[in-house]
Amino acid sequence: MFVRLEKINPEAHQWRFYAMHVAQTLFGEWCLIREWGRIGAAGGQRMVDYAATREEAEAALDRLSARKYRRGYSACQG
């Protein structure tokens, strides 16, 4: 499962992205990988949250994406 959200507001000088996906590590653990930053800029941030099961990781992704929607992010069109 992969989700990419963007928040573009030129008046406030905001060009941001937030990408999340669920993956399994080589050791069989499930994790939620989050990446965010400014669109078009080098760098950015990355965080990995570990979960006991795939369902827990997907539930965390759903909660986090709902929070980002409330903060003005929308689904990427491309």
C-alpha positions in Angstrom: 0.0 0.0 0.0 1.5 3.4 -1.1 0.0 6.9 -0.4 1.4 10.2 -1.7 -0.1 13.4 -0.5 0.7 17.0 -1.5 -0.1 20.4 0.0 0.4 23.2 -2.5 -0.5 26.8 -1.4 1.5 29.4 -3.3 0.2 32.3 -1.2 1.7 30.7 1.9 4.8 29.5 0.0 3.9 25.9 0.7 4.9 23.1 -1.7 5.0 20.0 0.4 4.7 16.3 -0.1 4.1 13.4 2.3 4.6 9.8 1.1 3.9 6.6 3.1 4.0 2.9 2.5 3.9 -0.4 4.3 6.7 -2.9 3.8 8.2 -6.0 5.3 11.8 -6.1 6.5 14.2 -8.9 5.7 13.6 -10.2 9.3 9.8 -10.5 8.7 8.8 -7.4 10.7 6.2 -5.0 9.2 6.9 -1.3 9.1 5.3 2.0 8.0 7.8 4.1 6.1 7.1 7.8 5.9 8.9 10.4 3.8 8.2 14.2 3.7 9.7 17.4 2.5 9.5 20.3 0.1 8.5 19.4 -3.5 11.5 19.9 -5.8 14.0 20.3 -3.0 16.9 18.0 -2.2 16.9 16.2 1.0 13.7 15.7 3.0 13.0 13.5 6.0 12.4 9.8 6.5 11.0 7.8 9.5 10.3 4.1 9.9 7.8 2.9 12.5 7.7 -0.8 13.2 4.5 -2.8 13.9 3.8 -6.4 15.0 1.5 -7.2 12.0 0.7 -5.9 8.6 -2.8 -4.9 9.8 -1.3 -2.7 12.5 1.0 -1.0 10.0 -1.9 -0.4 7.6 -4.1 0.9 10.4 -1.3 3.4 11.3 -1.1 4.5 7.7 -4.8 5.1 7.6 -4.7 7.1 10.8 -1.8 9.2 9.6 -3.2 9.9 6.1 -6.6 11.0 7.7 -4.6 13.4 9.9 -2.8 14.8 6.9 -6.1 15.2 5.0 -7.4 17.3 7.9 -4.3 19.5 7.7 -4.9 20.4 4.1 -3.0 17.7 2.2 -4.7 16.1 -0.8 -4.0 13.0 -3.0 -1.3 13.4 -5.6 -2.7 13.6 -9.2 0.4 12.1 -10.8 
